Amino acid sequence: MQQHIDTYDFTGKKAIVRVDFNVPLDENFNITDDTRIVRAMPTLKKVLEKGGSLIIMSHLGRPKKADPKFSLSHIVDHVSECLGVPVKFAPDCQAADEAAAALKPGEALLLENLRYYAEEEGKPRGLAEDASDEEKAAAKKAVKESQKAFTKKLASYADCYINDAFGTAHRAHASTALIAAYFPDDKMFGYLMEGEIKAIDNVLKNAQHPFTAIIGGSKVSSKLAVLENLLPKVDNLIIGGGMGYTFIKAEGGQIGNSLHEDELLPQAKEILARAKELGKKVYLSRQTRVTEKFDNDAPSKLVPSHQIPEGWEGMDCGPESSELWREVILGSKTILWNGPVGVFEMPNFAKGTLEIARDLADATAKGAYTLVGGGDSVAAVTQMGFADKVSYVSTGGGAMLEAIEGKDLPGIAAVRD
């Protein structure tokens, strides 16, 4: 049975908490962005305040074996500073019995990187490139069987389980989904996870209309399921970024050398036709800033988006596009944004994406509900100083994407079951 962190009695209990401390580190192992650590603090502090002790588990990077470069020991001091208590460290997440048992109320222990073990992800490692299908199947079966023992060991350290790692909620890993079964009456979401779930429900289930979705990024293939799931729900669909050129070409436009996917032209045409059938409005880029070279310092010019000359490629939306989209955004009551509308990593072609960030902040001030997710979208609202001026900024790129595709996320389903 799912519990709630506000009403659960943590007195004298050990809580094992899955967080997402997969933070960026520089070459000297200094944290360059501690947002994920800070966002988990309300949950971790709640356990301590209510008389419990903490066993914190996370991954860092994608190591294929134990590797000092990916050790969570690099972040222990900062976690201690944020939490306000000294955090102990267990150098092996599968050999922390004594350290966990010794925890007293108000104390905390951080386990070493879960992904040092193949059993966390449940995928075999070290297979030869020429391994036969039989060898692959046997290796997969073996790691799945040992995954049970791995999960059971993690669960044995604690009395209750909290999942506060939305960024990994779309993964059916040992620490995100399988472990919950060992706590049938003592499992719950942390505050971060609750906030993410509520934010997604606000746009997918409880949206006020007009509802506008802004979907950008480089490829239609990565967002096709998102577009198909959102289309019946939204009133307006703004499609920008590199993926927009596939739709412009589907309408018969000339896109020069702009990024596009010819094999997805039929699906793009189908989405546009479906939108018309449902009475939904689709807004593509009206004007584009183009260059002859994919380079931040390349000379650029503005052209109509459906008339990009041969040899030129779209790099950012133009002011006419931004003005049109701003009008749509400010006329909406619910807005979802995922993906940049230009080559955001290049400063000279980030203006369109930054304009979207500004527009969302203005719409929020007018009373709209605004949800931002996806690395570049989050970077844009943060860079503009608008992270606290939109309704919610999601911490999980892939997880949010799968949620707005309409998928059930294993990390959420495991706690709700």
Secondary structure, 3 states (H helix, E strand, C coil): CECCCCCCCCCCCEEEEECCCCCCECCCCCECCCHHHHHHHHHHHHHHHCCCEEEEECCCCCCCCCCHHHCHHHHHHHHHHHHCCCEEEECCCCCCHHHHHCCCCCCEEEECCHHHCHHHHCCCCCCCCCCCHHHHHHHHHHHHHHHHHHHHHHHHCCCEEEECCHHHCCCCCCCCCHHHHHCCCCEEECHHHHHHHHHHHHHHCCCCCCEEEEECCCCCCCCHHHHHHHCCCCCEEEECCCCHHHHHHHCCCEECCCCCCHHHHHHHHHHHHHHHHHCCEEECCCEEEEECCCCCCCCEEEEECCEECCCCEEEEECHHHHHHHHHHHHCCCEEEEECCCECCCCHHHCHHHHHHHHHHHHHHHCCCEEEEECHHHHHHHHHCCCCCCCCEECCCHHHHHHHHCCCCCHHHHHHHC
